[in-house]
Amino acid sequence: MASSFASYAQRSVKPTAAIAAGALSATIFYRSSTQTQNEIEDNSQQKNVNSTLTGFNVLRNKSSIFSWHAYSAFSLNRNKTTALCEAASNPAEKTAPYKPSDPAEPIADASNNEDKTTKPKVGMWGEEEDGLFHGLFPRRQLWRPYLEYPLWHADWDGRQPLPVESDDKDESARLTAQRDRQIRKNGVTKHIILIRHGQYDETHKEDEKRLLTPLGREQAAMTGKRLGQLIRGVNEDFGPCKVKVVRVSNLARAKETADIIYENMDLDNFDGGMVERADPDPLLNEGRPCHHIPGGKARPSVVERTDENHPRIEEAFNKYFHRAPMPELPPPAAESNKEIIIATATTIDSNEGEREKKLVADPKHEFEVIVCHANVIRYFFCRALQLPPEAWLRLCTFNCSLTYFTIRPTGTVSCRMLGDIGHLPHEMCTFSMHTGFNW
């Protein structure tokens, strides 16, 4: 019996506790048998006991081997799991994404450059980089901000004035703060109103045939009436606005929209300042400004279009988005706490000798209107507010909608309207060929 158990133990590998219990049960059974069978000789009994112990030792050794293999497999899997977790929590070792400069460090010579027209290194400048950004598009086409989001870069347009020089550091800071207060009080706020063109015929590929639909022309006419009211003003509380110029891209649908807008401003009898009509600017033409996230892996043709269109649209942004020219300021020592107040209405003598009020635009606010395209407007929105440009496709601007920015003399930017279509009735609200909102 003991011999057969030992043979069985050599063929089996089971957990130590269970096999040991089986071996102990077999031993007890064997001893019971020998006590019942008194005819078994002592030397035979000793031999069988030795055989039982041998089987138990073999079983114990095999169990130890099994335990060692199990522990090794567990350790290997644990090491692999740990490595995967570390890679997931620290993807920089694999993808090496762009790391912006430490905002706590001073901007490299930003306040000491004599040439303020030189802008900091921002944008898609990673020409030397290879590989994809998270498997989506070439890393070289990723937009790099000058400062880490969400920090604000004060010299974004290259027009931030230099600190006032003084031998004493505290005196320099005091004079600079005094100068900045004068800029806020007396500087000009620049207002930019971006208007998307009206609905147009998208069935043609030739630009000269992609003209406004009848609905698109109605949209443009109503937009012109709204801008005309803004220019003329309503009363002293809602005074006139000094619109200096209407700009437009060089595409047919935008030029047609701008023509209709200008015709419907009703400025023939307006005795205020003339509104200039600028020549069409191809920099404002529609195109793919940059990649968008979320989105799938960019096709080669998309990468090529991005390389083609991004520099042009970025140039248009730099051309039109910047603070107004710096006003002439009094010497720092002559600073007054009294702010210059510009009246929005004045009393004049009419030809009949009667005294009447005439609305006058505030010269500390200047407006520009730019008629262009949805992608360009959405990209400008992200760039003006120093948000990741790759978010541009998350926004939506309807036909003849108004997107309105203010740029303060100090360089701060805010968006007062995004895709505003309050001047259009519901039956005239479209996004390209989509009508209404159920799409």
C-alpha positions as CSV (number, residue, x, y, z in Angstrom):
1,M,0.0,0.0,0.0
2,A,2.7,2.5,1.0
3,S,4.7,1.6,-2.1
4,S,1.8,2.2,-4.4
5,F,1.2,5.6,-2.7
6,A,4.8,6.6,-3.2
7,S,4.5,5.7,-6.9
8,Y,1.3,7.8,-7.1
9,A,2.9,10.7,-5.3
10,Q,5.7,10.8,-7.9
11,R,3.2,11.3,-10.7
12,S,1.1,14.0,-9.1
13,V,1.7,17.7,-8.4
14,K,-0.9,19.2,-6.0
15,P,-0.9,21.9,-3.4
16,T,1.3,21.1,-0.4
17,A,-1.4,21.0,2.3
18,A,-3.7,18.7,0.3
19,I,-0.9,16.2,-0.6
20,A,0.5,16.3,2.9
21,A,-2.9,15.4,4.3
22,G,-3.2,12.5,1.8
23,A,0.2,11.2,2.8
24,L,-0.7,11.4,6.5
25,S,-4.0,9.5,5.8
26,A,-2.1,6.8,3.9
27,T,0.4,6.4,6.7
28,I,-2.4,6.0,9.3
29,F,-4.1,3.5,7.1
30,Y,-0.9,1.5,6.7
31,R,-0.2,1.4,10.5
32,S,-3.7,0.2,11.1
33,S,-3.2,-2.6,8.7
34,T,0.1,-3.7,10.3
35,Q,-1.5,-3.7,13.7
36,T,-4.3,-5.9,12.4
37,Q,-2.0,-8.2,10.5
38,N,0.4,-9.3,13.3
39,E,2.1,-11.7,11.0
40,I,4.0,-8.9,9.2
41,E,7.7,-9.0,10.1
42,D,9.4,-6.0,11.7
43,N,12.0,-5.6,8.9
44,S,9.2,-5.6,6.3
45,Q,7.3,-3.0,8.3
46,Q,10.3,-0.8,8.6
47,K,10.9,-1.1,4.9
48,N,7.3,0.0,4.1
49,V,7.5,2.9,6.5
50,N,10.8,4.1,4.8
51,S,9.0,3.8,1.5
52,T,6.1,5.9,2.8
53,L,8.5,8.6,4.0
54,T,10.3,8.5,0.7
55,G,7.0,9.1,-1.1
56,F,6.2,12.0,1.2
57,N,9.6,13.6,0.6
58,V,9.2,13.3,-3.1
59,L,5.8,14.9,-2.8
60,R,7.1,17.7,-0.7
61,N,9.9,18.5,-3.1
62,K,7.6,18.6,-6.1
63,S,5.2,20.8,-4.2
64,S,8.2,23.2,-3.4
65,I,9.0,23.2,-7.1
66,F,5.4,24.0,-8.0
67,S,5.3,26.8,-5.5
68,W,8.6,28.3,-6.8
69,H,7.2,28.3,-10.4
70,A,4.0,29.9,-9.3
71,Y,5.8,32.6,-7.4
72,S,8.1,33.2,-10.4
73,A,5.1,33.5,-12.8
74,F,3.4,35.9,-10.4
75,S,6.5,38.0,-10.0
76,L,7.0,38.2,-13.8
77,N,3.4,39.3,-14.3
78,R,3.6,41.8,-11.5
79,N,6.7,43.3,-13.1
80,K,5.0,43.5,-16.4
81,T,1.9,45.1,-14.9
82,T,4.0,47.6,-13.0
83,A,5.9,48.5,-16.2
84,L,2.6,49.1,-18.1
85,C,1.2,51.2,-15.3
86,E,4.3,53.3,-15.2
87,A,4.2,53.8,-19.0
88,A,0.5,54.8,-18.8
89,S,1.1,57.3,-16.0
90,N,4.2,58.7,-17.6
91,P,3.7,58.8,-21.4
92,A,6.5,61.3,-21.8
93,E,9.0,58.5,-21.9
94,K,7.3,57.2,-25.1
95,T,5.6,60.2,-26.8
96,A,7.8,63.0,-25.4
97,P,5.1,65.7,-25.9
98,Y,5.9,69.4,-26.0
99,K,6.8,70.9,-22.7
100,P,6.4,74.6,-22.6
101,S,8.8,76.9,-20.8
102,D,8.5,77.3,-17.1
103,P,6.2,80.3,-16.5
104,A,8.0,81.1,-13.3
105,E,11.2,81.8,-15.3
106,P,11.5,85.3,-16.9
107,I,10.7,85.6,-20.6
108,A,14.0,85.5,-22.4
109,D,14.7,89.2,-23.0
110,A,11.1,89.9,-23.6
111,S,11.2,93.2,-21.7
112,N,14.6,94.2,-22.9
113,N,14.4,93.8,-26.7
114,E,14.9,97.0,-28.5
115,D,13.2,95.6,-31.6
116,K,9.6,95.1,-30.4
117,T,8.5,93.9,-33.8
118,T,10.2,90.6,-33.2
119,K,7.6,88.2,-31.9
120,P,8.3,85.3,-29.5
121,K,8.7,81.8,-30.8
122,V,5.2,80.4,-30.9
123,G,3.2,78.3,-33.3
124,M,4.2,75.4,-35.5
125,W,7.9,75.6,-35.3
126,G,8.9,72.0,-34.6
127,E,10.3,71.3,-38.0
128,E,13.0,69.1,-36.6
129,E,10.6,66.8,-34.8
130,D,9.5,63.4,-36.1
131,G,6.6,61.2,-35.3
132,L,2.9,61.7,-34.6
133,F,1.3,63.6,-31.8
134,H,-0.7,60.9,-30.0
135,G,-1.1,59.1,-33.4
136,L,-3.1,62.0,-34.9
137,F,-0.9,64.3,-36.9
138,P,2.8,65.2,-37.4
139,R,4.2,66.6,-34.2
140,R,5.7,69.5,-36.1
141,Q,2.1,70.7,-36.8
142,L,1.2,71.0,-33.2
143,W,0.7,74.6,-32.0
144,R,3.1,75.7,-29.3
145,P,2.0,78.5,-27.0
146,Y,4.5,81.0,-25.7
147,L,3.4,80.3,-22.1
148,E,1.9,77.2,-20.6
149,Y,-2.0,77.1,-20.7
150,P,-3.9,78.8,-19.1
151,L,-1.3,81.6,-18.5
152,W,-1.8,84.9,-20.4
153,H,1.1,86.2,-22.5
154,A,0.9,90.0,-22.2
155,D,3.1,90.7,-25.2
156,W,1.2,88.5,-27.6
157,D,1.1,91.2,-30.3
158,G,4.6,92.4,-29.8
159,R,3.3,95.9,-28.7
160,Q,3.7,95.7,-25.0
161,P,5.6,98.9,-23.9
162,L,9.0,98.5,-22.2
163,P,9.3,99.3,-18.5
164,V,10.2,102.9,-17.7
165,E,13.9,103.1,-17.1
166,S,15.3,104.3,-13.8
167,D,18.4,103.6,-11.8
168,D,16.2,102.7,-8.8
169,K,14.3,99.5,-9.3
170,D,11.3,100.6,-7.1
171,E,11.1,103.9,-8.9
172,S,11.1,102.1,-12.3
173,A,8.2,99.9,-11.1
174,R,6.3,103.0,-9.8
175,L,6.7,104.9,-13.0
176,T,5.8,101.9,-15.2
177,A,2.6,101.4,-13.2
178,Q,1.8,105.1,-13.5
179,R,2.4,104.9,-17.3
180,D,0.1,101.9,-17.6
181,R,-2.7,103.7,-15.8
182,Q,-2.4,106.5,-18.3
183,I,-2.6,104.0,-21.2
184,R,-5.8,102.4,-19.7
185,K,-7.4,105.9,-19.3
186,N,-6.4,107.5,-22.5
187,G,-5.7,104.6,-24.9
188,V,-8.1,103.5,-27.7
189,T,-10.0,100.2,-27.4
190,K,-10.1,98.3,-30.7
191,H,-13.3,96.5,-31.6
192,I,-13.3,93.7,-34.2
193,I,-16.5,92.3,-35.6
194,L,-16.1,89.1,-37.6
195,I,-19.0,88.2,-39.9
196,R,-19.4,84.9,-41.7
197,H,-20.7,85.2,-45.2
198,G,-24.3,84.3,-46.1
199,Q,-25.6,81.0,-47.3
200,Y,-24.3,80.1,-50.7
201,D,-24.6,77.6,-53.5
202,E,-22.2,74.7,-52.6
203,T,-22.9,72.6,-55.7
204,H,-20.1,74.2,-57.7
205,K,-16.4,73.9,-57.4
206,E,-15.5,77.1,-59.2
207,D,-15.4,80.0,-56.8
208,E,-17.0,82.5,-59.2
209,K,-20.1,80.2,-59.3
210,R,-20.4,79.8,-55.5
211,L,-22.7,82.7,-55.0
212,L,-25.2,83.5,-52.3
213,T,-28.6,81.9,-52.4
214,P,-31.7,84.1,-52.2
215,L,-31.8,83.3,-48.5
216,G,-28.1,84.2,-48.1
217,R,-28.8,87.6,-49.7
218,E,-31.6,88.3,-47.2
219,Q,-29.3,87.3,-44.4
220,A,-26.7,89.8,-45.6
221,A,-29.2,92.6,-46.0
222,M,-30.5,92.2,-42.4
223,T,-26.9,92.1,-41.1
224,G,-26.2,95.3,-42.9
225,K,-29.2,97.0,-41.2
226,R,-28.0,95.9,-37.8
227,L,-24.5,97.3,-38.5
228,G,-26.0,100.5,-39.8
229,Q,-27.9,101.0,-36.6
230,L,-24.7,100.3,-34.6
231,I,-22.9,103.0,-36.6
232,R,-25.6,105.7,-36.4
233,G,-26.6,105.0,-32.8
234,V,-30.1,105.3,-31.3
235,N,-29.8,107.7,-28.4
236,E,-27.3,108.9,-25.8
237,D,-27.4,105.6,-24.0
238,F,-27.0,103.6,-27.2
239,G,-24.7,106.0,-29.0
240,P,-23.0,105.7,-32.3
241,C,-19.9,103.6,-32.9
242,K,-16.9,104.7,-34.9
243,V,-16.6,102.0,-37.6
244,K,-13.5,102.8,-39.6
245,V,-13.4,100.0,-42.2
246,V,-15.1,97.0,-43.7
247,R,-12.7,94.3,-44.8
248,V,-13.4,91.1,-46.8
249,S,-11.8,88.0,-48.1
250,N,-11.2,87.5,-51.8
251,L,-13.8,84.7,-52.3
252,A,-16.9,85.4,-54.2
253,R,-19.4,84.5,-51.4
254,A,-17.7,86.8,-48.9
255,K,-17.4,89.7,-51.4
256,E,-21.0,89.5,-52.3
257,T,-22.0,89.4,-48.6
258,A,-19.9,92.5,-47.9
259,D,-21.4,94.4,-50.8
260,I,-24.9,93.7,-49.6
261,I,-24.0,94.6,-46.0
262,Y,-22.5,97.9,-47.1
263,E,-25.6,98.8,-49.2
264,N,-27.9,98.2,-46.3
265,M,-26.1,100.2,-43.7
266,D,-28.0,103.3,-45.0
267,L,-25.1,105.7,-44.6
268,D,-26.1,108.0,-47.4
269,N,-27.5,110.6,-45.0
270,F,-25.0,109.8,-42.3
271,D,-22.9,112.9,-41.5
272,G,-20.4,111.0,-39.3
273,G,-17.1,109.7,-40.4
274,M,-16.9,107.7,-43.6
275,V,-16.6,103.9,-43.4
276,E,-13.8,102.7,-45.6
277,R,-14.2,99.7,-47.9
278,A,-10.9,97.9,-48.0
279,D,-9.7,95.9,-51.0
280,P,-10.3,92.1,-50.7
281,D,-7.6,90.3,-48.8
282,P,-6.7,86.8,-49.9
283,L,-5.1,86.2,-46.5
284,L,-8.7,85.9,-45.2
285,N,-9.8,83.2,-47.6
286,E,-11.2,80.0,-46.2
287,G,-9.0,77.0,-45.5
288,R,-7.9,74.5,-42.9
289,P,-6.1,76.6,-40.3
290,C,-4.7,73.7,-38.3
291,H,-5.6,70.2,-37.1
292,H,-8.6,69.7,-34.8
293,I,-9.0,67.7,-31.7
294,P,-11.0,65.5,-31.3
295,G,-10.3,63.9,-34.6
296,G,-8.9,60.8,-36.2
297,K,-5.5,60.3,-37.8
298,A,-4.9,62.9,-40.4
299,R,-4.6,61.7,-44.0
300,P,-1.6,62.8,-46.1
301,S,-3.8,65.2,-48.0
302,V,-5.0,66.9,-44.8
303,V,-1.4,67.3,-43.6
304,E,-0.6,68.9,-46.9
305,R,-3.5,71.3,-46.8
306,T,-2.6,72.3,-43.2
307,D,1.0,73.1,-44.4
308,E,-0.5,75.2,-47.2
309,N,-3.2,77.1,-45.3
310,H,-1.9,77.6,-41.8
311,P,0.8,80.1,-42.5
312,R,-1.6,82.3,-44.5
313,I,-4.4,82.3,-41.9
314,E,-1.9,82.9,-39.1
315,E,-0.5,85.8,-41.0
316,A,-4.0,87.2,-41.3
317,F,-4.5,87.0,-37.6
318,N,-1.2,88.8,-36.9
319,K,-2.2,91.5,-39.4
320,Y,-5.6,92.4,-38.0
321,F,-5.5,91.3,-34.3
322,H,-3.4,93.7,-32.2
323,R,-4.0,96.6,-29.9
324,A,-4.5,100.1,-31.3
325,P,-1.5,102.5,-31.6
326,M,-0.2,103.8,-28.3
327,P,-1.6,107.3,-27.5
328,E,0.5,110.3,-26.7
329,L,0.9,110.4,-22.9
330,P,1.8,113.3,-20.7
331,P,5.0,113.1,-18.7
332,P,4.7,110.8,-15.7
333,A,5.1,113.6,-13.2
334,A,2.0,115.3,-14.7
335,E,-0.3,112.4,-14.1
336,S,-3.8,113.4,-13.0
337,N,-6.4,111.2,-11.2
338,K,-9.1,112.7,-13.4
339,E,-10.0,110.5,-16.3
340,I,-10.7,112.2,-19.7
341,I,-14.4,111.9,-20.4
342,I,-15.6,111.8,-24.0
343,A,-19.2,112.8,-24.4
344,T,-21.5,110.8,-26.7
345,A,-23.7,113.7,-27.4
346,T,-23.2,117.4,-28.0
347,T,-25.4,120.4,-28.5
348,I,-25.1,122.3,-31.8
349,D,-27.0,125.1,-33.6
350,S,-29.0,124.0,-36.5
351,N,-29.6,126.1,-39.6
352,E,-33.0,127.3,-38.3
353,G,-31.3,128.7,-35.2
354,E,-32.7,126.0,-32.9
355,R,-30.5,124.1,-30.6
356,E,-30.5,120.3,-31.1
357,K,-28.5,117.4,-29.9
358,K,-26.2,115.5,-32.3
359,L,-24.8,112.0,-31.4
360,V,-21.1,111.8,-31.6
361,A,-19.1,108.6,-31.5
362,D,-16.5,108.1,-28.7
363,P,-13.1,108.5,-30.2
364,K,-11.6,106.1,-27.6
365,H,-13.3,103.2,-29.4
366,E,-12.7,102.2,-33.0
367,F,-14.5,99.4,-34.8
368,E,-13.4,97.2,-37.7
369,V,-15.7,94.8,-39.6
370,I,-14.2,91.7,-41.3
371,V,-16.4,89.5,-43.6
372,C,-14.8,86.1,-44.0
373,H,-15.4,82.4,-43.3
374,A,-16.3,79.9,-40.6
375,N,-12.9,78.2,-40.2
376,V,-11.0,81.4,-40.2
377,I,-13.3,83.0,-37.5
378,R,-13.1,79.9,-35.3
379,Y,-9.3,79.9,-35.5
380,F,-9.2,83.6,-34.8
381,F,-11.3,83.0,-31.7
382,C,-8.9,80.5,-30.2
383,R,-5.8,82.5,-31.1
384,A,-7.2,85.8,-29.7
385,L,-8.2,84.3,-26.4
386,Q,-4.9,82.3,-26.3
387,L,-6.7,78.9,-26.3
388,P,-5.4,75.8,-28.1
389,P,-6.2,76.4,-31.8
390,E,-6.8,72.7,-32.2
391,A,-10.2,73.3,-30.5
392,W,-11.5,75.4,-33.4
393,L,-13.9,72.7,-34.8
394,R,-15.7,72.5,-31.4
395,L,-17.2,75.9,-32.2
396,C,-20.0,76.7,-34.6
397,T,-20.7,80.0,-36.5
398,F,-23.9,80.3,-38.5
399,N,-24.2,82.2,-41.7
400,C,-24.1,86.0,-41.2
401,S,-23.4,85.5,-37.5
402,L,-21.4,88.1,-35.6
403,T,-18.3,87.2,-33.5
404,Y,-17.2,90.3,-31.6
405,F,-13.9,91.0,-29.8
406,T,-12.5,93.9,-27.9
407,I,-8.7,94.6,-27.5
408,R,-7.9,97.0,-24.7
409,P,-5.0,99.4,-24.9
410,T,-3.2,97.2,-22.3
411,G,-3.5,94.2,-24.6
412,T,-6.2,92.2,-22.9
413,V,-8.7,90.6,-25.2
414,S,-12.3,89.5,-24.5
415,C,-15.1,88.1,-26.7
416,R,-18.4,89.8,-26.4
417,M,-20.3,87.7,-28.9
418,L,-19.6,84.3,-30.5
419,G,-21.7,83.4,-33.6
420,D,-24.5,85.9,-32.6
421,I,-27.6,85.6,-34.9
422,G,-30.0,87.6,-32.8
423,H,-30.7,89.9,-35.8
424,L,-32.0,87.0,-37.9
425,P,-35.4,85.5,-37.5
426,H,-35.6,81.8,-36.9
427,E,-36.6,81.0,-40.5
428,M,-33.3,82.6,-41.7
429,C,-30.9,80.7,-39.4
430,T,-28.6,78.4,-41.4
431,F,-25.2,76.7,-41.1
432,S,-24.2,76.2,-44.7
433,M,-27.0,74.1,-46.2
434,H,-28.3,73.1,-42.8
435,T,-31.5,75.0,-41.9
436,G,-32.8,75.6,-38.4
437,F,-31.3,73.6,-35.5
438,N,-32.4,70.0,-35.9
439,W,-29.3,68.7,-37.7
